[in-house]
Amino acid sequence: MKVCRCAYIDYDSIVESVKQFGDDLEAIQEETDAGTICEMCMFDECAKIDISVPAAIKKALEEI
């Protein structure tokens, strides 16, 4: 699943960051660059991704 098209971040990368940083959005963004370029993936309106960064973090937290 694509999470951030600009930084080429997929859901698995978010899962790994969540394992390390929990729900700390700033730390996850610093680690992955997700949501730091055009910032559209921070919202559900971006048609170029499968899941937004916040939704991916929430889903990862539920799975781990």
PDB file with SEQRES, HELIX, SHEET and CRYST1 records, atoms N, CA, C and O in Angstrom:
SEQRES   1 A   64  MET LYS VAL CYS ARG CYS ALA TYR ILE ASP TYR ASP SER          
SEQRES   2 A   64  ILE VAL GLU SER VAL LYS GLN PHE GLY ASP ASP LEU GLU          
SEQRES   3 A   64  ALA ILE GLN GLU GLU THR ASP ALA GLY THR ILE CYS GLU          
SEQRES   4 A   64  MET CYS MET PHE ASP GLU CYS ALA LYS ILE ASP ILE SER          
SEQRES   5 A   64  VAL PRO ALA ALA ILE LYS LYS ALA LEU GLU GLU ILE              
HELIX    1 AA1 TYR A   11  PHE A   21  1                                  11    
HELIX    2 AA2 LEU A   25  THR A   32  1                                   8    
HELIX    3 AA3 MET A   40  MET A   42  5                                   3    
HELIX    4 AA4 VAL A   53  GLU A   63  1                                  11    
SHEET    1 AA1 2 LYS A   2  CYS A   4  0                                        
SHEET    2 AA1 2 ILE A   9  ASP A  10 -1                                        
CRYST1    1.000    1.000    1.000  90.00  90.00  90.00 P 1           1          
ATOM      1  N   MET A   1       0.837  -1.184   0.000  1.00  0.00           N  
ATOM      2  CA  MET A   1       0.000   0.000   0.000  1.00  0.00           C  
ATOM      3  C   MET A   1       0.878   1.242   0.000  1.00  0.00           C  
ATOM      4  O   MET A   1       1.811   1.359   0.794  1.00  0.00           O  
ATOM      5  N   LYS A   2       0.571   2.152  -0.888  1.00  0.00           N  
ATOM      6  CA  LYS A   2       1.291   3.421  -0.937  1.00  0.00           C  
ATOM      7  C   LYS A   2       0.770   4.367   0.143  1.00  0.00           C  
ATOM      8  O   LYS A   2      -0.438   4.553   0.292  1.00  0.00           O  
ATOM      9  N   VAL A   3       1.698   4.960   0.893  1.00  0.00           N  
ATOM     10  CA  VAL A   3       1.334   5.923   1.929  1.00  0.00           C  
ATOM     11  C   VAL A   3       1.768   7.331   1.529  1.00  0.00           C  
ATOM     12  O   VAL A   3       1.032   8.293   1.747  1.00  0.00           O  
ATOM     13  N   CYS A   4       2.944   7.453   0.951  1.00  0.00           N  
ATOM     14  CA  CYS A   4       3.449   8.752   0.522  1.00  0.00           C  
ATOM     15  C   CYS A   4       4.135   8.588  -0.833  1.00  0.00           C  
ATOM     16  O   CYS A   4       5.200   7.977  -0.930  1.00  0.00           O  
ATOM     17  N   ARG A   5       3.530   9.125  -1.848  1.00  0.00           N  
ATOM     18  CA  ARG A   5       4.066   8.996  -3.204  1.00  0.00           C  
ATOM     19  C   ARG A   5       5.349   9.814  -3.382  1.00  0.00           C  
ATOM     20  O   ARG A   5       6.292   9.360  -4.029  1.00  0.00           O  
ATOM     21  N   CYS A   6       5.380  10.998  -2.818  1.00  0.00           N  
ATOM     22  CA  CYS A   6       6.542  11.883  -3.000  1.00  0.00           C  
ATOM     23  C   CYS A   6       7.822  11.282  -2.431  1.00  0.00           C  
ATOM     24  O   CYS A   6       8.889  11.394  -3.035  1.00  0.00           O  
ATOM     25  N   ALA A   7       7.712  10.643  -1.263  1.00  0.00           N  
ATOM     26  CA  ALA A   7       8.891  10.076  -0.600  1.00  0.00           C  
ATOM     27  C   ALA A   7       8.999   8.562  -0.827  1.00  0.00           C  
ATOM     28  O   ALA A   7       9.873   7.908  -0.259  1.00  0.00           O  
ATOM     29  N   TYR A   8       8.106   8.011  -1.661  1.00  0.00           N  
ATOM     30  CA  TYR A   8       8.116   6.579  -1.982  1.00  0.00           C  
ATOM     31  C   TYR A   8       8.021   5.710  -0.725  1.00  0.00           C  
ATOM     32  O   TYR A   8       8.776   4.751  -0.564  1.00  0.00           O  
ATOM     33  N   ILE A   9       7.088   6.058   0.158  1.00  0.00           N  
ATOM     34  CA  ILE A   9       6.909   5.327   1.405  1.00  0.00           C  
ATOM     35  C   ILE A   9       5.698   4.407   1.286  1.00  0.00           C  
ATOM     36  O   ILE A   9       4.612   4.820   0.879  1.00  0.00           O  
ATOM     37  N   ASP A  10       5.922   3.142   1.657  1.00  0.00           N  
ATOM     38  CA  ASP A  10       4.808   2.191   1.647  1.00  0.00           C  
ATOM     39  C   ASP A  10       4.395   1.889   3.088  1.00  0.00           C  
ATOM     40  O   ASP A  10       5.048   2.309   4.043  1.00  0.00           O  
ATOM     41  N   TYR A  11       3.316   1.165   3.212  1.00  0.00           N  
ATOM     42  CA  TYR A  11       2.754   0.862   4.526  1.00  0.00           C  
ATOM     43  C   TYR A  11       3.743   0.110   5.405  1.00  0.00           C  
ATOM     44  O   TYR A  11       3.814   0.375   6.605  1.00  0.00           O  
ATOM     45  N   ASP A  12       4.499  -0.811   4.846  1.00  0.00           N  
ATOM     46  CA  ASP A  12       5.467  -1.578   5.635  1.00  0.00           C  
ATOM     47  C   ASP A  12       6.502  -0.675   6.291  1.00  0.00           C  
ATOM     48  O   ASP A  12       6.938  -0.946   7.410  1.00  0.00           O  
ATOM     49  N   SER A  13       6.896   0.380   5.618  1.00  0.00           N  
ATOM     50  CA  SER A  13       7.843   1.338   6.200  1.00  0.00           C  
ATOM     51  C   SER A  13       7.229   2.050   7.400  1.00  0.00           C  
ATOM     52  O   SER A  13       7.906   2.307   8.396  1.00  0.00           O  
ATOM     53  N   ILE A  14       5.952   2.362   7.296  1.00  0.00           N  
ATOM     54  CA  ILE A  14       5.258   3.008   8.415  1.00  0.00           C  
ATOM     55  C   ILE A  14       5.167   2.043   9.596  1.00  0.00           C  
ATOM     56  O   ILE A  14       5.374   2.442  10.742  1.00  0.00           O  
ATOM     57  N   VAL A  15       4.862   0.788   9.323  1.00  0.00           N  
ATOM     58  CA  VAL A  15       4.786  -0.219  10.394  1.00  0.00           C  
ATOM     59  C   VAL A  15       6.111  -0.296  11.141  1.00  0.00           C  
ATOM     60  O   VAL A  15       6.134  -0.309  12.371  1.00  0.00           O  
ATOM     61  N   GLU A  16       7.203  -0.346  10.407  1.00  0.00           N  
ATOM     62  CA  GLU A  16       8.520  -0.425  11.047  1.00  0.00           C  
ATOM     63  C   GLU A  16       8.802   0.819  11.895  1.00  0.00           C  
ATOM     64  O   GLU A  16       9.374   0.715  12.980  1.00  0.00           O  
ATOM     65  N   SER A  17       8.407   1.971  11.411  1.00  0.00           N  
ATOM     66  CA  SER A  17       8.607   3.204  12.178  1.00  0.00           C  
ATOM     67  C   SER A  17       7.723   3.242  13.420  1.00  0.00           C  
ATOM     68  O   SER A  17       8.146   3.712  14.476  1.00  0.00           O  
ATOM     69  N   VAL A  18       6.504   2.749  13.289  1.00  0.00           N  
ATOM     70  CA  VAL A  18       5.590   2.703  14.438  1.00  0.00           C  
ATOM     71  C   VAL A  18       6.141   1.757  15.505  1.00  0.00           C  
ATOM     72  O   VAL A  18       6.017   2.030  16.699  1.00  0.00           O  
ATOM     73  N   LYS A  19       6.739   0.665  15.086  1.00  0.00           N  
ATOM     74  CA  LYS A  19       7.354  -0.251  16.060  1.00  0.00           C  
ATOM     75  C   LYS A  19       8.436   0.459  16.848  1.00  0.00           C  
ATOM     76  O   LYS A  19       8.635   0.180  18.031  1.00  0.00           O  
ATOM     77  N   GLN A  20       9.130   1.369  16.202  1.00  0.00           N  
ATOM     78  CA  GLN A  20      10.230   2.086  16.841  1.00  0.00           C  
ATOM     79  C   GLN A  20       9.764   3.319  17.619  1.00  0.00           C  
ATOM     80  O   GLN A  20      10.270   3.599  18.705  1.00  0.00           O  
ATOM     81  N   PHE A  21       8.792   4.058  17.057  1.00  0.00           N  
ATOM     82  CA  PHE A  21       8.431   5.360  17.619  1.00  0.00           C  
ATOM     83  C   PHE A  21       7.001   5.456  18.153  1.00  0.00           C  
ATOM     84  O   PHE A  21       6.601   6.509  18.649  1.00  0.00           O  
ATOM     85  N   GLY A  22       6.232   4.379  18.059  1.00  0.00           N  
ATOM     86  CA  GLY A  22       4.837   4.441  18.517  1.00  0.00           C  
ATOM     87  C   GLY A  22       4.031   5.390  17.657  1.00  0.00           C  
ATOM     88  O   GLY A  22       4.127   5.358  16.430  1.00  0.00           O  
ATOM     89  N   ASP A  23       3.239   6.232  18.291  1.00  0.00           N  
ATOM     90  CA  ASP A  23       2.389   7.167  17.540  1.00  0.00           C  
ATOM     91  C   ASP A  23       3.001   8.558  17.416  1.00  0.00           C  
ATOM     92  O   ASP A  23       2.288   9.525  17.147  1.00  0.00           O  
ATOM     93  N   ASP A  24       4.298   8.668  17.608  1.00  0.00           N  
ATOM     94  CA  ASP A  24       5.000   9.959  17.518  1.00  0.00           C  
ATOM     95  C   ASP A  24       5.140  10.371  16.048  1.00  0.00           C  
ATOM     96  O   ASP A  24       6.095   9.991  15.372  1.00  0.00           O  
ATOM     97  N   LEU A  25       4.179  11.147  15.574  1.00  0.00           N  
ATOM     98  CA  LEU A  25       4.123  11.548  14.164  1.00  0.00           C  
ATOM     99  C   LEU A  25       5.403  12.243  13.720  1.00  0.00           C  
ATOM    100  O   LEU A  25       5.932  11.938  12.651  1.00  0.00           O  
ATOM    101  N   GLU A  26       5.905  13.167  14.523  1.00  0.00           N  
ATOM    102  CA  GLU A  26       7.120  13.896  14.135  1.00  0.00           C  
ATOM    103  C   GLU A  26       8.308  12.955  13.957  1.00  0.00           C  
ATOM    104  O   GLU A  26       9.081  13.105  13.010  1.00  0.00           O  
ATOM    105  N   ALA A  27       8.459  11.995  14.853  1.00  0.00           N  
ATOM    106  CA  ALA A  27       9.568  11.039  14.752  1.00  0.00           C  
ATOM    107  C   ALA A  27       9.408  10.149  13.525  1.00  0.00           C  
ATOM    108  O   ALA A  27      10.387   9.847  12.843  1.00  0.00           O  
ATOM    109  N   ILE A  28       8.183   9.731  13.244  1.00  0.00           N  
ATOM    110  CA  ILE A  28       7.923   8.895  12.066  1.00  0.00           C  
ATOM    111  C   ILE A  28       8.214   9.679  10.797  1.00  0.00           C  
ATOM    112  O   ILE A  28       8.815   9.149   9.863  1.00  0.00           O  
ATOM    113  N   GLN A  29       7.792  10.942  10.756  1.00  0.00           N  
ATOM    114  CA  GLN A  29       8.076  11.778   9.590  1.00  0.00           C  
ATOM    115  C   GLN A  29       9.566  12.027   9.431  1.00  0.00           C  
ATOM    116  O   GLN A  29      10.079  12.023   8.312  1.00  0.00           O  
ATOM    117  N   GLU A  30      10.264  12.244  10.533  1.00  0.00           N  
ATOM    118  CA  GLU A  30      11.705  12.466  10.463  1.00  0.00           C  
ATOM    119  C   GLU A  30      12.417  11.217   9.940  1.00  0.00           C  
ATOM    120  O   GLU A  30      13.362  11.316   9.158  1.00  0.00           O  
ATOM    121  N   GLU A  31      11.962  10.054  10.372  1.00  0.00           N  
ATOM    122  CA  GLU A  31      12.569   8.785   9.963  1.00  0.00           C  
ATOM    123  C   GLU A  31      12.276   8.449   8.498  1.00  0.00           C  
ATOM    124  O   GLU A  31      13.152   7.960   7.784  1.00  0.00           O  
ATOM    125  N   THR A  32      11.025   8.715   8.044  1.00  0.00           N  
ATOM    126  CA  THR A  32      10.601   8.245   6.722  1.00  0.00           C  
ATOM    127  C   THR A  32      10.432   9.344   5.682  1.00  0.00           C  
ATOM    128  O   THR A  32      10.431   9.054   4.486  1.00  0.00           O  
ATOM    129  N   ASP A  33      10.291  10.582   6.100  1.00  0.00           N  
ATOM    130  CA  ASP A  33       9.945  11.721   5.239  1.00  0.00           C  
ATOM    131  C   ASP A  33       8.499  11.686   4.762  1.00  0.00           C  
ATOM    132  O   ASP A  33       8.102  12.533   3.961  1.00  0.00           O  
ATOM    133  N   ALA A  34       7.706  10.738   5.227  1.00  0.00           N  
ATOM    134  CA  ALA A  34       6.294  10.648   4.827  1.00  0.00           C  
ATOM    135  C   ALA A  34       5.550  11.903   5.263  1.00  0.00           C  
ATOM    136  O   ALA A  34       5.615  12.309   6.423  1.00  0.00           O  
ATOM    137  N   GLY A  35       4.851  12.503   4.327  1.00  0.00           N  
ATOM    138  CA  GLY A  35       4.046  13.682   4.619  1.00  0.00           C  
ATOM    139  C   GLY A  35       4.821  14.968   4.789  1.00  0.00           C  
ATOM    140  O   GLY A  35       4.284  15.943   5.314  1.00  0.00           O  
ATOM    141  N   THR A  36       6.071  14.996   4.357  1.00  0.00           N  
ATOM    142  CA  THR A  36       6.883  16.193   4.557  1.00  0.00           C  
ATOM    143  C   THR A  36       7.164  16.967   3.277  1.00  0.00           C  
ATOM    144  O   THR A  36       7.717  18.065   3.332  1.00  0.00           O  
ATOM    145  N   ILE A  37       6.796  16.421   2.139  1.00  0.00           N  
ATOM    146  CA  ILE A  37       7.117  17.091   0.872  1.00  0.00           C  
ATOM    147  C   ILE A  37       5.917  17.929   0.419  1.00  0.00           C  
ATOM    148  O   ILE A  37       5.930  19.149   0.581  1.00  0.00           O  
ATOM    149  N   CYS A  38       4.904  17.314  -0.133  1.00  0.00           N  
ATOM    150  CA  CYS A  38       3.728  18.096  -0.550  1.00  0.00           C  
ATOM    151  C   CYS A  38       2.640  18.093   0.528  1.00  0.00           C  
ATOM    152  O   CYS A  38       1.712  18.901   0.488  1.00  0.00           O  
ATOM    153  N   GLU A  39       2.765  17.186   1.478  1.00  0.00           N  
ATOM    154  CA  GLU A  39       1.871  17.055   2.628  1.00  0.00           C  
ATOM    155  C   GLU A  39       0.461  16.580   2.297  1.00  0.00           C  
ATOM    156  O   GLU A  39      -0.376  16.509   3.197  1.00  0.00           O  
ATOM    157  N   MET A  40       0.170  16.256   1.056  1.00  0.00           N  
ATOM    158  CA  MET A  40      -1.178  15.796   0.693  1.00  0.00           C  
ATOM    159  C   MET A  40      -1.500  14.434   1.292  1.00  0.00           C  
ATOM    160  O   MET A  40      -2.669  14.128   1.526  1.00  0.00           O  
ATOM    161  N   CYS A  41      -0.484  13.611   1.545  1.00  0.00           N  
ATOM    162  CA  CYS A  41      -0.739  12.281   2.108  1.00  0.00           C  
ATOM    163  C   CYS A  41      -1.105  12.341   3.589  1.00  0.00           C  
ATOM    164  O   CYS A  41      -1.385  11.314   4.207  1.00  0.00           O  
ATOM    165  N   MET A  42      -1.103  13.523   4.142  1.00  0.00           N  
ATOM    166  CA  MET A  42      -1.562  13.691   5.514  1.00  0.00           C  
ATOM    167  C   MET A  42      -3.092  13.725   5.559  1.00  0.00           C  
ATOM    168  O   MET A  42      -3.691  13.695   6.635  1.00  0.00           O  
ATOM    169  N   PHE A  43      -3.707  13.785   4.397  1.00  0.00           N  
ATOM    170  CA  PHE A  43      -5.163  13.883   4.288  1.00  0.00           C  
ATOM    171  C   PHE A  43      -5.689  12.760   3.411  1.00  0.00           C  
ATOM    172  O   PHE A  43      -4.977  12.267   2.536  1.00  0.00           O  
ATOM    173  N   ASP A  44      -6.915  12.360   3.636  1.00  0.00           N  
ATOM    174  CA  ASP A  44      -7.530  11.280   2.858  1.00  0.00           C  
ATOM    175  C   ASP A  44      -7.844  11.687   1.425  1.00  0.00           C  
ATOM    176  O   ASP A  44      -8.159  10.826   0.604  1.00  0.00           O  
ATOM    177  N   GLU A  45      -7.767  12.971   1.101  1.00  0.00           N  
ATOM    178  CA  GLU A  45      -8.139  13.448  -0.224  1.00  0.00           C  
ATOM    179  C   GLU A  45      -7.123  13.127  -1.321  1.00  0.00           C  
ATOM    180  O   GLU A  45      -7.450  13.253  -2.501  1.00  0.00           O  
ATOM    181  N   CYS A  46      -5.916  12.723  -0.975  1.00  0.00           N  
ATOM    182  CA  CYS A  46      -4.895  12.456  -1.983  1.00  0.00           C  
ATOM    183  C   CYS A  46      -5.246  11.186  -2.765  1.00  0.00           C  
ATOM    184  O   CYS A  46      -5.353  10.100  -2.195  1.00  0.00           O  
ATOM    185  N   ALA A  47      -5.420  11.344  -4.064  1.00  0.00           N  
ATOM    186  CA  ALA A  47      -5.800  10.213  -4.915  1.00  0.00           C  
ATOM    187  C   ALA A  47      -4.604   9.360  -5.339  1.00  0.00           C  
ATOM    188  O   ALA A  47      -4.783   8.319  -5.972  1.00  0.00           O  
ATOM    189  N   LYS A  48      -3.395   9.785  -4.999  1.00  0.00           N  
ATOM    190  CA  LYS A  48      -2.193   9.077  -5.439  1.00  0.00           C  
ATOM    191  C   LYS A  48      -1.690   8.067  -4.417  1.00  0.00           C  
ATOM    192  O   LYS A  48      -0.665   7.420  -4.635  1.00  0.00           O  
ATOM    193  N   ILE A  49      -2.403   7.926  -3.305  1.00  0.00           N  
ATOM    194  CA  ILE A  49      -2.004   6.991  -2.263  1.00  0.00           C  
ATOM    195  C   ILE A  49      -3.148   6.041  -1.943  1.00  0.00           C  
ATOM    196  O   ILE A  49      -4.295   6.269  -2.328  1.00  0.00           O  
ATOM    197  N   ASP A  50      -2.812   4.970  -1.230  1.00  0.00           N  
ATOM    198  CA  ASP A  50      -3.833   4.003  -0.824  1.00  0.00           C  
ATOM    199  C   ASP A  50      -4.376   4.296   0.571  1.00  0.00           C  
ATOM    200  O   ASP A  50      -5.522   3.972   0.880  1.00  0.00           O  
ATOM    201  N   ILE A  51      -3.535   4.919   1.419  1.00  0.00           N  
ATOM    202  CA  ILE A  51      -3.926   5.218   2.793  1.00  0.00           C  
ATOM    203  C   ILE A  51      -3.117   6.433   3.256  1.00  0.00           C  
ATOM    204  O   ILE A  51      -1.941   6.565   2.917  1.00  0.00           O  
ATOM    205  N   SER A  52      -3.747   7.313   4.025  1.00  0.00           N  
ATOM    206  CA  SER A  52      -3.050   8.512   4.500  1.00  0.00           C  
ATOM    207  C   SER A  52      -2.048   8.141   5.593  1.00  0.00           C  
ATOM    208  O   SER A  52      -2.135   7.067   6.188  1.00  0.00           O  
ATOM    209  N   VAL A  53      -1.116   9.025   5.845  1.00  0.00           N  
ATOM    210  CA  VAL A  53      -0.109   8.781   6.890  1.00  0.00           C  
ATOM    211  C   VAL A  53      -0.774   8.570   8.248  1.00  0.00           C  
ATOM    212  O   VAL A  53      -0.470   7.581   8.914  1.00  0.00           O  
ATOM    213  N   PRO A  54      -1.674   9.462   8.688  1.00  0.00           N  
ATOM    214  CA  PRO A  54      -2.309   9.235   9.995  1.00  0.00           C  
ATOM    215  C   PRO A  54      -3.094   7.913  10.056  1.00  0.00           C  
ATOM    216  O   PRO A  54      -3.066   7.221  11.074  1.00  0.00           O  
ATOM    217  N   ALA A  55      -3.783   7.573   8.980  1.00  0.00           N  
ATOM    218  CA  ALA A  55      -4.542   6.322   8.965  1.00  0.00           C  
ATOM    219  C   ALA A  55      -3.600   5.113   8.982  1.00  0.00           C  
ATOM    220  O   ALA A  55      -3.905   4.097   9.606  1.00  0.00           O  
ATOM    221  N   ALA A  56      -2.467   5.220   8.303  1.00  0.00           N  
ATOM    222  CA  ALA A  56      -1.488   4.133   8.295  1.00  0.00           C  
ATOM    223  C   ALA A  56      -0.888   3.939   9.689  1.00  0.00           C  
ATOM    224  O   ALA A  56      -0.682   2.808  10.129  1.00  0.00           O  
ATOM    225  N   ILE A  57      -0.613   5.032  10.371  1.00  0.00           N  
ATOM    226  CA  ILE A  57      -0.095   4.938  11.735  1.00  0.00           C  
ATOM    227  C   ILE A  57      -1.115   4.281  12.643  1.00  0.00           C  
ATOM    228  O   ILE A  57      -0.781   3.385  13.419  1.00  0.00           O  
ATOM    229  N   LYS A  58      -2.348   4.722  12.548  1.00  0.00           N  
ATOM    230  CA  LYS A  58      -3.424   4.144  13.373  1.00  0.00           C  
ATOM    231  C   LYS A  58      -3.571   2.649  13.101  1.00  0.00           C  
ATOM    232  O   LYS A  58      -3.681   1.856  14.037  1.00  0.00           O  
ATOM    233  N   LYS A  59      -3.574   2.264  11.839  1.00  0.00           N  
ATOM    234  CA  LYS A  59      -3.709   0.854  11.464  1.00  0.00           C  
ATOM    235  C   LYS A  59      -2.529   0.050  11.987  1.00  0.00           C  
ATOM    236  O   LYS A  59      -2.710  -1.053  12.503  1.00  0.00           O  
ATOM    237  N   ALA A  60      -1.330   0.587  11.858  1.00  0.00           N  
ATOM    238  CA  ALA A  60      -0.126  -0.112  12.340  1.00  0.00           C  
ATOM    239  C   ALA A  60      -0.184  -0.304  13.846  1.00  0.00           C  
ATOM    240  O   ALA A  60       0.179  -1.368  14.348  1.00  0.00           O  
ATOM    241  N   LEU A  61      -0.632   0.707  14.570  1.00  0.00           N  
ATOM    242  CA  LEU A  61      -0.744   0.593  16.021  1.00  0.00           C  
ATOM    243  C   LEU A  61      -1.719  -0.495  16.415  1.00  0.00           C  
ATOM    244  O   LEU A  61      -1.505  -1.192  17.407  1.00  0.00           O  
ATOM    245  N   GLU A  62      -2.788  -0.651  15.652  1.00  0.00           N  
ATOM    246  CA  GLU A  62      -3.780  -1.699  15.942  1.00  0.00           C  
ATOM    247  C   GLU A  62      -3.228  -3.089  15.642  1.00  0.00           C  
ATOM    248  O   GLU A  62      -3.616  -4.062  16.289  1.00  0.00           O  
ATOM    249  N   GLU A  63      -2.330  -3.190  14.671  1.00  0.00           N  
ATOM    250  CA  GLU A  63      -1.806  -4.489  14.254  1.00  0.00           C  
ATOM    251  C   GLU A  63      -0.647  -4.991  15.102  1.00  0.00           C  
ATOM    252  O   GLU A  63      -0.435  -6.198  15.216  1.00  0.00           O  
ATOM    253  N   ILE A  64       0.105  -4.067  15.700  1.00  0.00           N  
ATOM    254  CA  ILE A  64       1.284  -4.528  16.458  1.00  0.00           C  
ATOM    255  C   ILE A  64       0.998  -4.597  17.946  1.00  0.00           C  
ATOM    256  O   ILE A  64       1.876  -4.964  18.727  1.00  0.00           O  
TER     257      ILE A  64                                                      
END                                                                             
